[in-house]
Amino acid sequence: MRKLDSLKETHAKWDRLHKDIEDAGVLYELAKEEDDKGALNEVSSSVARIDKEIEKWQLEVLLAGKYDKLGCFLSIKPGAGGTESCDWAQMLLRMYTRWAERNNMAAELVDVTAAEEAGIKYASLRFSKEFSYGYLKGEKGIHRLVRVSPFDAAHRRHTSFASVEVIPKIDEEFKLDIKDVDLRIDTFRSSGPGGQHVNMTDSAVRITHVPTKIVAQAQSEKSQHQNKFIAMELLMSRLYSHFQEIEKEKQKKIFGEKQNIQWGSQIRSYVLYPYTLVKDHRTGTEQTNADNVLDGDIDPFIFDYLRGNKKE
């Protein structure tokens, strides 16, 4: 049934695309006949949108890996740099949230821990839409920020680091047989955003797999039952990743290597001073509008990584 639903969705996408192309063609002919510049601009916008959709679907053909069609969990953690890195981690959280909004990928905040002075110590997003893991798998790694510190009275330049972890959201096909006796479930009061009810009841849930000591928690929902469901999803995904690493010698192509969150190990650099430039060190892809990138426009980096493009 899942395969059937996926095929129906794909068919519906191409039907919509075909209709959009036909509509744009008809509008263009009418606009040309009447020399309607407003309508011509509308056609231009439609063509640009259609072109982007085609590019996206062409990429989905490349996403043929075992896990690429799955949703995913994306987690962010600050590294070397103290308050600077905590603030940087929060900037990355906003970047991925905005990317999700731009691409209709429906990111849900599962868990967030605020830092003492500014920023966050940890955050986790849940992407449930198909191909989320395929698109975001290349984001895992160390992200480096260079800027003039807003926390430094002397206005000096600082370098901050944060790590991004991306793991596939395991569905029924990959479910693990985990014994209830191996799980410890704790409830606690949420410390994250979500309104009065969330913050004043023990709705947050933390689940620990005792044999491996792997932990997952969720605190974004009002209901303890909902948080337990999400935390179990995250735990299953982390356990699956853990067991795959053991059984297949830490498959580098799927789960990547653990790296120190510090200088020299970054996959991408975001420079805000003395010039503005975002550069992916694996593909060479560059964007000079750093503000736009931090507002979620990371498709050029994602697309070039998936195509295997490398710029000199």
Secondary structure, DSSP 8 states (H G I E B T S, - for coil): -HHHHHHHHHHHHHHHHHHHHHHHHHHHHHHHHHT-HHHHHHHHHHHHHHHHHHHHHHHHHH--STTTTS-EEEEEEE-TTTHHHHHHHHHHHHHHHHHHHHTT--EEEEEEEE-SSSSEEEEEEEE-STTHHHHHGGG-EEEEEEEE-TT-TT--EEEEEEEEEEEE---GGG-----GGGEEEEEE---SSS-HHHHHSS-EEEEEETTTTEEEEE-SSS-HHHHHHHHHHHHHHHHHHHHHHHHTTS-HHHH-----SSTT-EEEEEE-SSS-EEEETTT--EES-HHHHHTT--HHHHHHHHHT----
